[in-house]
Amino acid sequence: MMQKTKSIFDKYIKLLSDFRNIGLIIFVILVLLVSWSIVGAIQTNYDLQKKISKLEQENTVAELENQNLKLKNEYYNSDEFLELAARRQFGMGAPGEKLMIVPKDLALSKVSPISPDLQVTKVQKPNKPKYQQNFEAWVNWFLHRPTSDN
């Protein structure tokens, strides 16, 4: 048994001592090192591209918020806003308008009560075990169904 393993090792040592095989092994090692370096560079580029995409999205959101604020400022400088603010804060009206103050209980007596058909009722979800909720969530995700959490 010992002789058999020794003869196998002798064959490998003889193969490794050949200059062509040593060159081939060095070439394979260099190819692996270059490949590893290239994969690292590709991964770094991918991470940087994700960061760039995220920052571009944040920039777009910030621009939209700025446009929204500009529109709000334009509205606050308009005559319509000034008129509504004067009516709400100071009880003022346009020339020729008459202000009528109606007591709250009288105003509410003229309003019809909300019918039970129109009332919004919260639907109770059945209590399911956590494993069943998890399984249903995975099935919904795989089948592209909307989740019931919304």
ROFI-21508 format. One record per residue: residue in three letters; chain; residue number from 1; z, x, y of N, C-alpha, C in turn. Coordinates in Angstrom, 3 decimals, always signed. Atoms other than C-alpha are relative to their C-alpha. Layout:
N
Ala;A;NUM;Z;X;Y;Z;X;Y;Z;X;Y
...
This chain:
150
Met;A;1;+0.000;+0.823;-1.190;+0.000;+0.000;+0.000;+0.000;+0.868;+1.255
Met;A;2;-0.100;-0.903;-1.129;+0.917;+2.797;+2.356;-1.309;+0.760;+0.207
Gln;A;3;+1.268;-0.727;-0.073;-2.277;+4.633;+1.527;-1.092;-0.885;+0.615
Lys;A;4;+1.010;+0.929;-0.506;-4.335;+1.527;+2.312;+0.118;-0.161;+1.520
Thr;A;5;-0.191;+0.139;-1.443;-2.803;+1.055;+5.776;-0.335;+1.293;+0.715
Lys;A;6;+0.321;-1.282;-0.611;-3.172;+4.759;+6.471;-1.511;+0.190;+0.113
Ser;A;7;+1.448;-0.130;-0.058;-6.874;+4.618;+5.638;-0.594;-0.915;+1.088
Ile;A;8;+0.467;+0.909;-1.065;-7.325;+1.637;+7.997;+0.239;+0.635;+1.365
Phe;A;9;-0.302;-0.658;-1.264;-5.601;+3.514;+10.821;-0.912;+1.198;+0.229
Asp;A;10;+0.905;-1.148;-0.124;-7.739;+6.569;+10.119;-1.378;-0.458;+0.470
Lys;A;11;+1.306;+0.516;-0.437;-10.890;+4.454;+10.523;+0.014;-0.314;+1.505
Tyr;A;12;-0.090;+0.348;-1.420;-9.711;+3.120;+13.903;+0.119;+1.250;+0.875
Ile;A;13;-0.139;-1.234;-0.773;-8.719;+6.573;+15.091;-1.350;+0.705;+0.077
Lys;A;14;+1.326;-0.622;+0.014;-12.133;+7.896;+14.070;-0.944;-0.732;+0.964
Leu;A;15;+0.839;+0.773;-0.918;-13.832;+5.020;+15.961;+0.369;+0.277;+1.464
Leu;A;16;-0.443;-0.238;-1.367;-11.728;+5.661;+19.070;-0.292;+1.415;+0.476
Ser;A;17;+0.272;-1.382;-0.407;-12.446;+9.359;+19.036;-1.463;+0.207;+0.371
Asp;A;18;+1.419;-0.107;-0.369;-16.179;+8.701;+19.483;-0.140;-0.242;+1.505
Phe;A;19;+0.155;+0.068;-1.454;-17.257;+9.234;+23.114;-0.628;-1.312;+0.458
Arg;A;20;+0.656;+1.261;-0.380;-19.488;+6.134;+23.172;+0.993;-1.165;-0.018
Asn;A;21;-0.986;+1.080;+0.074;-16.656;+3.858;+22.084;+1.022;+0.103;+1.127
Ile;A;22;-0.942;-0.183;-1.111;-14.307;+5.372;+24.651;-0.652;-0.471;+1.302
Gly;A;23;+0.713;+0.460;-1.189;-16.936;+4.779;+27.348;-0.101;-1.515;+0.047
Leu;A;24;+0.083;+1.463;+0.079;-17.368;+1.189;+26.156;+1.342;-0.646;+0.332
Ile;A;25;-1.343;+0.545;-0.285;-13.606;+0.561;+26.267;+0.307;+0.126;+1.490
Ile;A;26;-0.244;-0.186;-1.440;-13.369;+2.019;+29.783;-0.852;-0.980;+0.804
Phe;A;27;+0.875;+0.950;-0.688;-16.340;-0.110;+30.865;+0.569;-1.427;-0.067
Val;A;28;-0.581;+1.339;+0.158;-14.703;-3.281;+29.465;+1.230;-0.147;+0.880
Ile;A;29;-1.197;+0.053;-0.845;-11.445;-2.439;+31.247;-0.399;-0.124;+1.474
Leu;A;30;+0.460;+0.095;-1.388;-13.298;-1.909;+34.542;-0.573;-1.383;+0.315
Val;A;31;+0.548;+1.345;-0.211;-15.186;-5.196;+34.132;+1.130;-1.019;+0.123
Leu;A;32;-1.134;+0.927;-0.084;-11.905;-7.015;+33.501;+0.737;+0.153;+1.329
Leu;A;33;-0.691;-0.208;-1.277;-10.282;-5.427;+36.559;-0.808;-0.554;+1.175
Val;A;34;+0.844;+0.531;-1.069;-13.241;-6.291;+38.798;-0.004;-1.526;-0.040
Ser;A;35;-0.025;+1.474;+0.136;-13.305;-9.845;+37.436;+1.305;-0.558;+0.521
Trp;A;36;-1.311;+0.467;-0.470;-9.590;-10.211;+38.088;+0.065;+0.051;+1.520
Ser;A;37;+0.006;-0.130;-1.452;-10.076;-8.978;+41.641;-0.846;-1.097;+0.636
Ile;A;38;+0.880;+1.046;-0.544;-12.951;-11.407;+42.226;+0.670;-1.366;-0.092
Val;A;39;-0.701;+1.284;+0.152;-10.919;-14.328;+40.857;+1.099;-0.117;+1.051
Gly;A;40;-1.029;+0.015;-1.042;-8.091;-13.361;+43.231;-0.583;-0.299;+1.361
Ala;A;41;+0.651;+0.244;-1.292;-10.470;-13.311;+46.190;-0.466;-1.447;+0.105
Ile;A;42;+0.446;+1.399;-0.005;-11.919;-16.687;+45.221;+1.190;-0.931;+0.206
Gln;A;43;-1.200;+0.833;-0.159;-8.404;-18.160;+44.927;+0.502;+0.060;+1.441
Thr;A;44;-0.437;-0.138;-1.396;-7.472;-16.776;+48.352;-0.915;-0.790;+0.934
Asn;A;45;+0.940;+0.767;-0.821;-10.637;-18.243;+49.890;+0.212;-1.499;-0.153
Tyr;A;46;-0.242;+1.424;+0.238;-9.911;-21.606;+48.285;+1.246;-0.460;+0.752
Asp;A;47;-1.225;+0.367;-0.711;-6.357;-21.641;+49.683;-0.227;-0.046;+1.505
Leu;A;48;+0.293;-0.004;-1.436;-7.635;-20.695;+53.145;-0.860;-1.196;+0.396
Gln;A;49;+0.855;+1.156;-0.295;-10.298;-23.416;+52.985;+0.827;-1.284;+0.031
Lys;A;50;-0.879;+1.180;-0.023;-7.600;-25.988;+52.127;+0.791;-0.047;+1.300
Lys;A;51;-0.764;-0.024;-1.251;-5.542;-24.853;+55.127;-0.896;-0.380;+1.184
Ile;A;52;+0.938;+0.323;-1.086;-8.596;-25.045;+57.402;-0.284;-1.498;+0.021
Ser;A;53;+0.279;+1.433;+0.086;-9.378;-28.546;+56.169;+1.187;-0.817;+0.504
Lys;A;54;-1.199;+0.718;-0.444;-5.797;-29.673;+56.736;+0.151;+0.087;+1.514
Leu;A;55;-0.124;-0.161;-1.440;-5.743;-28.230;+60.252;-1.077;-0.781;+0.752
Glu;A;56;+1.053;+0.798;-0.633;-9.079;-29.867;+61.074;+0.366;-1.478;+0.007
Gln;A;57;-0.419;+1.396;+0.046;-7.712;-33.224;+59.939;+1.106;-0.263;+1.017
Glu;A;58;-1.068;+0.171;-0.986;-4.561;-32.729;+62.036;-0.574;+0.014;+1.421
Asn;A;59;+0.642;-0.065;-1.316;-6.770;-31.805;+64.997;-0.699;-1.319;+0.318
Thr;A;60;+0.685;+1.279;-0.207;-8.838;-34.971;+64.536;+1.003;-1.103;+0.318
Val;A;61;-1.034;+1.011;-0.258;-5.675;-37.089;+64.386;+0.565;+0.172;+1.407
Ala;A;62;-0.535;-0.240;-1.343;-4.353;-35.429;+67.542;-0.994;-0.460;+1.068
Glu;A;63;+1.009;+0.463;-0.958;-7.649;-36.112;+69.347;-0.019;-1.521;+0.094
Leu;A;64;-0.033;+1.462;-0.016;-7.519;-39.767;+68.311;+1.243;-0.517;+0.721
Glu;A;65;-1.221;+0.406;-0.709;-3.922;-40.022;+69.539;-0.173;+0.199;+1.506
Asn;A;66;+0.250;-0.233;-1.428;-4.993;-38.497;+72.867;-0.895;-1.083;+0.584
Gln;A;67;+0.873;+1.070;-0.477;-7.813;-41.029;+73.195;+0.772;-1.312;+0.120
Asn;A;68;-0.810;+1.219;-0.038;-5.359;-43.818;+72.395;+0.911;+0.008;+1.229
Leu;A;69;-0.872;-0.093;-1.174;-2.965;-42.563;+75.079;-0.796;-0.163;+1.305
Lys;A;70;+0.837;+0.184;-1.191;-5.811;-42.374;+77.615;-0.315;-1.476;+0.211
Leu;A;71;+0.279;+1.432;-0.126;-6.724;-45.992;+76.867;+1.238;-0.767;+0.451
Lys;A;72;-1.235;+0.659;-0.442;-3.073;-47.025;+77.236;+0.237;+0.256;+1.482
Asn;A;73;-0.180;-0.310;-1.428;-2.895;-45.226;+80.596;-0.959;-0.814;+0.861
Glu;A;74;+0.956;+0.819;-0.747;-6.035;-46.999;+81.752;+0.467;-1.450;+0.060
Tyr;A;75;-0.499;+1.373;+0.013;-4.502;-50.320;+80.690;+1.184;-0.137;+0.954
Tyr;A;76;-1.170;+0.078;-0.879;-1.236;-49.558;+82.507;-0.393;+0.054;+1.476
Asn;A;77;+0.466;-0.063;-1.400;-3.222;-48.838;+85.698;-0.858;-1.206;+0.379
Ser;A;78;+0.864;+1.142;-0.300;-5.202;-52.084;+85.438;+0.778;-1.112;+0.707
Asp;A;79;-0.610;+1.131;-0.706;-4.554;-55.212;+87.502;+0.611;-1.001;-0.982
Glu;A;80;-0.525;+0.949;+0.986;-4.009;-57.304;+84.347;+1.417;+0.385;-0.414
Phe;A;81;-1.336;-0.440;+0.395;-1.037;-55.185;+83.295;+0.991;-0.217;+1.129
Leu;A;82;-0.908;+0.190;-1.131;+0.468;-55.269;+86.772;+0.371;-1.470;+0.163
Glu;A;83;-0.285;+1.437;-0.112;+0.161;-59.070;+86.860;+0.953;-0.453;-1.101
Leu;A;84;-0.886;+0.385;+1.105;+1.730;-59.480;+83.420;+1.400;+0.583;+0.163
Ala;A;85;-1.311;-0.617;-0.210;+4.537;-57.042;+84.270;+0.768;-0.732;+1.097
Ala;A;86;-0.663;+0.734;-1.081;+5.274;-58.899;+87.516;+0.491;-1.352;-0.501
Arg;A;87;-0.421;+1.295;+0.546;+5.401;-62.216;+85.650;+1.223;+0.170;-0.912
Arg;A;88;-1.055;-0.169;+0.985;+7.628;-60.865;+82.883;+1.282;+0.517;+0.635
Gln;A;89;-1.200;-0.639;-0.516;+10.031;-58.693;+84.875;+0.596;-0.702;+1.219
Phe;A;90;-0.503;+0.558;-1.249;+10.279;-60.475;+88.196;-0.169;-1.506;+0.106
Gly;A;91;+0.198;+1.438;-0.028;+9.299;-64.059;+87.335;-0.980;-0.426;+1.080
Met;A;92;+0.965;+0.307;-1.051;+6.490;-63.907;+89.866;-1.248;-0.631;-0.610
Gly;A;93;+1.235;+0.612;+0.433;+3.222;-65.810;+89.639;-1.080;+0.199;+1.037
Ala;A;94;+1.117;-0.105;-0.933;-0.169;-65.920;+91.257;+0.168;-1.048;+1.098
Pro;A;95;-0.109;+0.991;-1.083;-0.516;-67.756;+94.589;-0.524;-1.360;-0.461
Gly;A;96;+0.391;+1.351;+0.369;-0.671;-71.515;+94.024;+0.568;-0.434;-1.340
Glu;A;97;-0.600;+0.371;+1.284;+1.104;-71.411;+90.649;+1.423;-0.475;+0.219
Lys;A;98;-1.371;+0.480;-0.073;+4.339;-73.302;+90.101;+0.727;+0.448;-1.247
Leu;A;99;-0.816;-0.479;+1.106;+7.090;-71.915;+87.916;+0.862;-1.154;-0.480
Met;A;100;-0.822;+1.060;+0.583;+8.695;-74.424;+85.574;+0.926;+0.629;-1.022
Ile;A;101;-0.994;-0.524;+0.931;+11.896;-73.546;+83.773;+0.398;-1.131;-0.931
Val;A;102;-0.301;+1.004;+1.019;+12.368;-75.464;+80.544;+1.187;+0.502;-0.813
Pro;A;103;-1.128;-0.435;+0.824;+15.709;-75.365;+78.723;-0.459;+0.285;-1.438
Lys;A;104;+0.403;-0.458;+1.327;+15.527;-73.676;+75.344;+0.100;-1.122;-1.027
Asp;A;105;-0.159;+1.061;+1.010;+16.883;-76.636;+73.324;-1.052;-1.093;+0.175
Leu;A;106;+1.055;+0.977;-0.212;+14.360;-78.991;+74.935;-1.339;+0.523;-0.513
Ala;A;107;+1.258;-0.589;+0.472;+11.486;-76.605;+74.206;-0.039;+0.034;-1.523
Leu;A;108;-0.035;-0.064;+1.464;+12.595;-76.185;+70.583;-0.043;-1.384;-0.636
Ser;A;109;+0.041;+1.349;+0.567;+12.950;-79.945;+70.107;-1.439;-0.512;-0.109
Lys;A;110;+1.393;+0.424;+0.040;+9.205;-80.343;+70.751;-0.834;+0.762;-1.033
Val;A;111;+0.707;-0.820;+0.987;+8.247;-77.747;+68.140;+0.295;-0.558;-1.385
Ser;A;112;-0.219;+0.500;+1.356;+7.721;-78.955;+64.599;+0.619;+1.094;-0.865
Pro;A;113;-0.625;-1.012;+0.865;+9.866;-77.246;+61.977;-1.026;+0.577;-0.984
Ile;A;114;+0.905;-0.665;+0.951;+8.230;-74.836;+59.563;+0.114;-0.707;-1.336
Ser;A;115;-0.012;+0.681;+1.293;+7.203;-76.607;+56.401;+0.268;+1.022;-1.107
Pro;A;116;-0.302;-0.937;+1.093;+8.370;-75.105;+53.102;-1.262;+0.631;-0.586
Asp;A;117;+1.240;-0.566;+0.540;+4.716;-74.582;+52.128;-0.417;+1.251;+0.770
Leu;A;118;+0.437;-1.108;-0.825;+4.194;-72.172;+55.017;+0.988;+1.153;+0.023
Gln;A;119;-0.991;-1.065;-0.011;+7.384;-70.172;+54.578;-0.378;+1.071;-1.008
Val;A;120;+0.316;-1.133;+0.871;+6.904;-66.762;+53.111;+1.205;+0.267;-0.891
Thr;A;121;-1.073;-0.293;+0.941;+8.925;-66.205;+50.008;-0.297;+1.333;-0.657
Lys;A;122;+0.153;-1.305;+0.625;+9.523;-62.816;+48.536;-0.011;-0.186;-1.507
Val;A;123;+0.143;+0.132;+1.442;+8.356;-62.584;+44.956;+0.909;+1.016;-0.669
Gln;A;124;-0.887;-0.886;+0.743;+10.973;-61.159;+42.659;-0.768;+0.675;-1.108
Lys;A;125;+0.642;-0.728;+1.082;+9.642;-58.454;+40.424;+0.954;+0.026;-1.189
Pro;A;126;-0.892;-0.054;+1.156;+10.943;-58.564;+36.892;+0.501;+1.432;-0.195
Asn;A;127;-0.567;-1.314;+0.259;+13.269;-55.739;+36.048;-0.527;+0.504;-1.331
Lys;A;128;+0.563;-0.585;+1.207;+11.416;-53.576;+33.576;+0.663;+1.347;-0.219
Pro;A;129;-0.542;-1.334;+0.241;+12.675;-50.455;+31.884;-0.867;+1.062;+0.666
Lys;A;130;+0.691;-1.063;-0.714;+11.713;-47.209;+33.579;-1.213;+0.508;-0.782
Tyr;A;131;+1.118;-0.511;+0.792;+9.502;-46.090;+30.700;-1.186;-0.964;+0.049
Gln;A;132;+1.084;+0.975;-0.073;+7.508;-49.351;+30.880;-0.665;+0.046;+1.377
Gln;A;133;+0.567;-0.133;-1.342;+7.071;-49.015;+34.661;-0.882;+1.245;+0.085
Asn;A;134;+0.767;-1.244;-0.017;+5.903;-45.437;+34.164;-1.310;-0.163;-0.755
Phe;A;135;+1.208;+0.202;+0.788;+3.430;-46.433;+31.445;-1.005;-0.866;+0.761
Glu;A;136;+0.887;+0.882;-0.759;+2.004;-49.262;+33.580;-0.589;+0.720;+1.214
Ala;A;137;+0.511;-0.764;-1.139;+1.694;-46.914;+36.568;-1.127;+0.934;-0.444
Trp;A;138;+1.049;-0.888;+0.499;-0.329;-44.451;+34.466;-1.254;-0.794;-0.363
Val;A;139;+1.157;+0.817;+0.369;-2.572;-47.211;+33.104;-0.737;-0.440;+1.258
Asn;A;140;+0.623;+0.415;-1.265;-3.182;-48.501;+36.644;-0.726;+1.167;+0.655
Trp;A;141;+0.634;-1.160;-0.614;-3.968;-44.978;+37.820;-1.299;+0.344;-0.722
Phe;A;142;+1.204;-0.335;+0.758;-6.457;-44.321;+35.004;-1.099;-1.043;+0.183
Leu;A;143;+0.985;+1.070;-0.135;-8.158;-47.690;+35.475;-0.316;-0.310;+1.470
His;A;144;+0.268;+0.144;-1.446;-8.227;-47.329;+39.302;+0.400;-1.380;+0.523
Arg;A;145;-0.508;+1.285;-0.498;-6.198;-50.483;+39.860;+0.943;+0.270;+1.162
Pro;A;146;-0.978;-0.191;-1.094;-4.208;-50.958;+43.052;+1.413;-0.159;-0.545
Thr;A;147;-1.386;+0.089;+0.461;-0.491;-50.459;+42.615;+0.661;-1.212;+0.610
Ser;A;148;-0.712;+1.193;-0.474;+1.877;-53.364;+43.038;+1.103;+0.379;+0.965
Asp;A;149;-1.047;-0.422;-0.911;+4.237;-51.257;+45.191;-0.342;-0.287;+1.444
Asn;A;150;+0.428;+0.183;-1.391;+2.174;-51.901;+48.346;+0.403;-1.317;+0.547
